[in-house]
């Protein structure tokens, strides 16, 4: 059996981020967990668009890990994804809010229990459907103390904004065909009127899903996505005390 010469070294492979199952009040939920290389940092849940927990959402978790965060995306559709808008809408409308709430709160509690997680609470970040769910989670889940919403969509009613336990950051495009700017500003005012600490940013000329690099709607705007990303990371670091 031959041996490698002494000067040769084996380059370790980059660790693969795992699919996991975590406990909730109703049992267990699958999800995708990305962790920082340092093993220490703040934590946030990441909430999917109406397409499901696809590679785009996983890559956002990975980006958070590269920024020093623990990031967990609960799989609200239980392994199902789609690229067809009509099917995505059906899945969104059929989603159980009771189950989604259990999944989100369970994900936040799972993160809070991880060794190395720092900060005063857990964040939530979501996109489209997930943008609405992010605020819902912040008003419902005890562990979530800061929320980021990208182009908030919430087809299943609204949470009680007076129960928000921390600040809310929002990102909206002024050319969003699904969320008119007037509706976004009305939502901002409604949260503020309920006593919430809220700040929405409006990106001139950006359409719906301007952050999404899969660009299924043809509206991805890399420059505005990067601008919003910097604001999101800075907001979460400040709000979570890390």
C-alpha positions in Angstrom: 0.0 0.0 0.0 1.6 3.3 -1.1 1.7 6.3 1.0 1.6 10.0 0.0 4.9 11.8 0.2 5.3 13.8 3.5 5.0 17.1 1.7 1.6 16.4 0.3 -1.4 17.6 2.3 -5.1 16.9 2.0 -7.2 20.0 1.5 -10.4 19.7 3.7 -13.6 20.0 1.8 -15.9 23.0 2.7 -18.5 21.8 5.2 -21.9 21.1 3.7 -24.8 22.9 5.3 -27.3 20.4 6.5 -31.0 19.7 6.0 -32.3 19.1 9.5 -35.4 18.4 11.4 -36.2 20.5 14.5 -38.8 20.3 17.2 -42.0 22.4 17.2 -45.0 22.5 19.5 -46.8 20.1 17.1 -43.9 17.6 16.4 -41.0 18.1 14.0 -40.4 20.3 10.9 -37.8 19.9 8.2 -35.5 22.9 7.3 -32.2 24.1 6.0 -29.6 25.3 8.5 -26.5 27.4 7.6 -24.0 28.1 10.3 -21.1 30.6 10.5 -17.5 29.3 10.1 -16.6 31.0 13.5 -19.2 28.9 15.3 -20.5 32.0 17.0 -22.9 34.8 16.0 -26.5 36.1 15.9 -29.3 34.1 14.4 -32.3 34.6 12.1 -34.9 32.5 10.5 -35.4 32.9 6.8 -38.9 32.5 5.3 -39.5 31.3 1.8 -41.3 32.9 -1.2 -44.4 31.2 -2.5 -42.2 28.9 -4.6 -41.1 26.9 -1.5 -37.8 26.2 0.1 -35.8 26.2 -3.1 -32.1 26.8 -3.9 -32.6 30.6 -3.9 -33.7 30.6 -0.2 -30.9 28.1 0.7 -28.4 30.4 -0.9 -29.7 33.3 1.2 -29.2 31.2 4.3 -25.6 30.6 3.1 -25.1 34.3 2.6 -26.2 35.0 6.2 -23.7 32.3 7.4 -21.0 34.1 5.4 -21.9 37.3 7.3 -21.5 35.5 10.6 -25.1 34.5 11.3 -26.9 31.2 12.1 -29.7 31.0 9.6 -32.5 28.5 9.5 -35.2 28.2 6.8 -38.2 26.1 7.9 -39.7 24.1 5.0 -43.3 25.3 5.1 -44.3 23.2 2.1 -42.7 20.0 3.4 -40.3 19.4 0.6 -42.5 20.7 -2.3 -41.4 23.5 -4.6 -42.6 24.9 -7.9 -41.5 27.3 -10.5 -45.1 27.8 -11.8 -46.9 30.9 -10.5 -50.4 29.3 -10.6 -49.1 26.3 -8.6 -47.2 28.6 -6.2 -50.4 30.6 -5.6 -52.4 27.4 -4.8 -49.7 26.3 -2.3 -49.7 29.6 -0.6 -53.5 29.8 -0.3 -53.6 26.2 1.0 -51.0 26.8 3.6 -52.2 26.4 7.2 -51.3 29.5 9.3 -51.4 27.4 12.5 -48.8 25.0 11.1 -46.7 27.9 9.7 -46.8 29.6 13.1 -45.6 26.4 14.8 -42.9 26.0 12.2 -41.6 29.6 12.5 -41.7 29.7 16.3 -40.1 26.2 16.5 -37.3 27.4 14.1 -36.6 30.4 16.3 -36.5 28.4 19.5 -34.2 25.8 17.8 -31.8 28.6 16.8 -31.9 30.2 20.3 -30.8 26.8 21.8 -27.8 26.4 19.5 -24.3 26.7 21.1 -22.6 29.8 19.9 -25.8 31.9 19.2 -25.3 35.4 20.5 -27.6 38.4 20.9 -30.8 39.2 22.7 -33.1 37.3 20.5 -33.6 35.8 17.0 -34.4 37.7 13.8 -36.8 36.9 11.0 -36.3 37.7 7.3 -38.7 36.8 4.6 -39.5 37.5 0.9 -43.0 37.9 -0.7 -45.1 35.4 1.2 -42.2 35.1 3.6 -42.1 38.9 4.0 -45.6 38.8 5.4 -44.8 35.7 7.6 -41.7 37.5 8.9 -43.8 40.2 10.5 -46.4 37.6 11.6 -43.6 35.7 13.4 -42.3 38.8 15.1 -45.8 39.4 16.5 -46.3 35.8 17.5 -43.1 34.0 18.4 -41.5 34.8 21.8 -37.9 34.3 20.6 -38.2 36.7 17.6 -37.2 40.3 18.4 -36.5 41.9 15.0 -38.1 41.4 11.6 -37.2 42.2 8.0 -39.8 42.1 5.3 -39.2 42.1 1.6 -42.3 43.1 -0.4 -44.7 42.0 2.3 -47.5 39.7 1.0 -49.9 38.2 3.6 -53.0 36.4 2.1 -54.2 35.0 5.4 -55.0 38.1 7.4 -52.7 40.2 9.6 -51.1 39.7 12.9 -51.7 41.9 15.9 -49.0 44.6 15.2 -49.3 45.8 18.8 -47.6 42.5 19.8 -44.4 43.1 17.9 -41.4 42.7 20.3 -38.9 44.6 18.3 -38.2 46.8 15.2 -39.3 46.0 11.7 -37.3 46.8 8.5 -39.1 46.8 5.2 -38.0 46.8 1.5 -40.4 47.7 -1.3 -40.0 48.6 -5.0 -41.9 51.6 -6.3 -42.7 49.6 -9.5 -44.0 46.6 -7.7 -47.0 45.3 -9.8 -48.3 43.3 -6.8 -47.7 45.7 -3.9 -48.6 49.3 -4.8 -46.4 51.9 -3.0 -49.5 53.4 -1.4 -50.3 50.0 0.1 -46.8 49.6 1.5 -46.9 53.1 3.0 -50.3 52.3 4.6 -48.8 49.1 6.1 -45.9 51.1 7.5 -48.3 53.6 9.0 -50.5 50.9 10.5 -47.5 49.2 12.2 -46.4 52.6 13.5 -49.9 53.4 14.8 -49.9 50.2 16.7 -46.7 51.3 18.5 -44.3 49.4 16.3 -40.7 50.6 15.6 -40.8 50.5 11.8 -38.7 51.7 8.9 -39.6 50.9 5.3 -37.3 51.7 2.3 -38.6 52.3 -1.2 -36.4 51.4 -4.1 -37.1 53.6 -7.1 -38.1 51.7 -10.2 -37.7 48.3 -8.6 -40.3 45.6 -9.2 -41.7 42.8 -7.1 -39.0 40.2 -6.1 -36.2 42.6 -7.0 -34.0 40.7 -4.6 -34.6 37.2 -6.1 -31.7 36.1 -8.2 -33.7 33.3 -9.8 -35.5 36.2 -11.6 -38.6 34.2 -12.5 -40.6 37.5 -12.8 -37.9 39.3 -14.7 -37.5 41.9 -12.0 -34.2 41.1 -10.3 -32.2 44.2 -9.7 -28.7 43.3 -8.5 -27.7 46.8 -7.4 -30.9 47.4 -5.4 -30.7 43.9 -4.0 -27.2 44.5 -2.8 -28.2 47.9 -1.3 -31.1 46.2 0.6 -28.8 43.4 1.7 -26.4 45.8 3.4 -29.3 47.4 5.2 -30.7 44.1 6.3 -27.4 42.7 7.7 -26.7 46.0 9.5 -30.2 46.2 10.9 -30.1 42.7 12.3 -26.7 43.1 13.9 -27.8 46.2 15.6 -31.3 45.0 16.6 -30.0 41.7 17.9 -27.2 43.2 19.9 -24.4 41.5 17.9 
